[in-house]
Amino acid sequence: MNEEYILGVKVNTKLSMEDVIFRIDQMLADGKFHYITTTNPEFIIDAQRDPEFKDIINNSDLSLPDGSGVVQAEYYLKRIKELKSKEIDILFPMKAFWLGMKTGFSPKAKKGFSPRIIGVDLVYKICEYAEKNNKTIFLLGGRNRDRLGRFIEDDQEIAHFAGVELKNKFPALRLIGETSKFSHKEHDDKATVEYIHQCMLYHNLEALDFLIVAYNHVNQEKWIVRNGYNIPAKMCLGVGGTLDYLCNNKKRSPEVYIRLNIEWLYKFITQPWRFRRIFKAFPTFPLKIFWSSLTHN
């Protein structure tokens, strides 16, 4: 496992999905509080303006590369170091730009990328592991949106529907509870934790094995470090919009978009209301990476 820092943000690379599950198994064995971040370009961009969020990622047990931009940036920056190790070259900016273009569009470069750990796939693997090893899971968060991306106030709980789908896929899964009733805001913390405790009491549990939190990035990570230890939960994971995909509220990007590393384009086509977030992933993130490669040794 590598520990890289991209724009000052920790990312653990060179891990397969099997490696991640193995490390999760090791962490659960000690009974302590652990948390994982699924770090994508948005995380890294927002961490530049939010020192608290950056510290949360950098202090995580695992910061997994969820997003093609992250593994592309790791590959590019590694190659940049190789270029800089040579003699001073006045053509370096042009070479760096050309390297960036090849990183983004060359199939040959893609062979050198670290594996991506996609949030949806990770949740499925965790549930598979939990079912096999009799581990407990709680789903928290998730909200419906309209076509303009605005939150809808309704009684439909995304977490509940995601839980139903997971139980269909993993019948023996010990799903202790699921709720979308509460917000990520601090004034809701007490009520949220009390609800989780009620579910744990019903199942005669003193601790959760997995707490999966879907409050969108930044909010969910801050919620986890405020509350995860007090529940207690042995392993917390922020998953953003993953619950929407689990309950088929959203469709995953077609394989061709994944293969070409342009999932941001599919999301822009299908969810144009995410324009600001997509803009962070492309072009803001690669431009910041390129500028950083020119200005830092």
URWOSUL-V553699 format. One line per field, one symbol per residue. phi: phi as a letter, one per 30 degrees, with the letter a starting at -180 (. if undefined). burial: + if it has 9 or more other ideal C-beta (glycine too) atoms within 8 Angstrom, else -. Layout:
phi = ???
burial = ???
This chain:
phi = .cccbchicdbccicdddddddddedddddiddbbbccdbededddddcbedddddddcddbccdckdddddddddddddeddddddebdceedddddddddddbdeddedcddddcdedddddddddddddciccbbcbjjbdbddciddcdbcdcedddddddddddbecddddlaacdccddedceddddddddddddechccacdbcccbcididdddddddbedddcbdbcbdbhdeddddcidbcddeeddddcibdedddddcbeddeddddddaceddddddddddccd
burial = ---+-++-+++++-+-+-+++-+++-++----++++++++++++++++-+--++-+++-+-++++++++++++++++-++--+--------+--+++-++-+++----+---+++++-+++++++++++++---++++++++-++-----------+++++++++++--+--++++++++-+-+---++--++-+++-++--+-+-+++++++++++++++++++-++--+++++++++++++++++-++--+---++--+-++-+++----++---+++++-+++-+++-+++---
